[in-house]
Every structure is written in structure tokens, then in C-alpha cells.
Amino acid sequence: MRPNKQIHLLLLSTVLCIGTAMGQADYPWLRTGDELYKRHSFTDAETAYRKAQEEKGKPTTSL
């Protein structure tokens, strides 16, 4: 592989990893809410969704 292609591949990999990491800020609460909803625990699911919404408004920390 040529050095130029290696650099492009490295940059692409870095961008994809950073994008994936940044896109998961509030997913744990959403996943919890989804699981609770599937189990018909609607009150607890609502609480989890509200926590996800609160977390969405907070600034995230960067690496």
C-alpha cells in the first residue's frame, strides 16, 4: 500500500471512530427506556426517556 493511501485510510478510520463515540451520548437511557417499554413497565420507561432528554441538553465531554 502506498503511503498516501495509508494516510487516507488512517484519517477515515479516525473520523469514523470519533463520529461513533460522539453519537452515543444519551443512548444508554434510551435503550433502558426501550427495554422497559417492551416489558410494559411504562412508568419506568417514561422516567428513563426523561433522563435521556435531560442528558441530551447537557454538554458532553470530549476525549
N, C-alpha and C positions, 0 to 999 in steps of 0.2 A: 504494500500500500504506500502511496506517495505521502510525503509529509503534509502536503496541503490537504489531502483527503482526511488524514488523521486528525488534523486540527478541526476541520469541519465536523467530523464525527464526534469529537470531544465536546465541541460547543453545542451541538444538537442534543447530546446526552445530558449535558448540564442544564440546558434550558428546560428540557422535559422533566427532569428531576425536580427542579425548583418550582415549576408550574404545578406539579403534582403535590408537592409539600404545601404550597400556599393554598391550594384549593380544598384542603381538608380541615379548615379551622373549626367549623361548627358541626362536622359530620357525626361525631360520637353521640351528641344529644339527639340528632335527627334519627340515627339508626336505633337508638334506645326507644325513641317515641314510636317508630315504625313497628318494632317488636312488641311493645306494649299494646299498640293498637290491634295488631294481629291476634293478640291474646284476649282481646275485648276488655282490656284494662284502660278504659277511655280517660278516666280522671288522671291516672298516672301518665298516660301518653300526652295529654294536654300539658301537664307540668313539664315534661321533657321537651316538648315543642316550644314552650315559652322560654325555657332556659336556652335553647338553641337560638331563639330570636334575640334574647338578651346578649348572648355571646357574639352574635353577628355584628352588633353595634359597637363592641369593644375593639380597640386596636389590637392587632396581632403582633406578636414578637417575631422578629426576623432572626435568621441564623447568623 
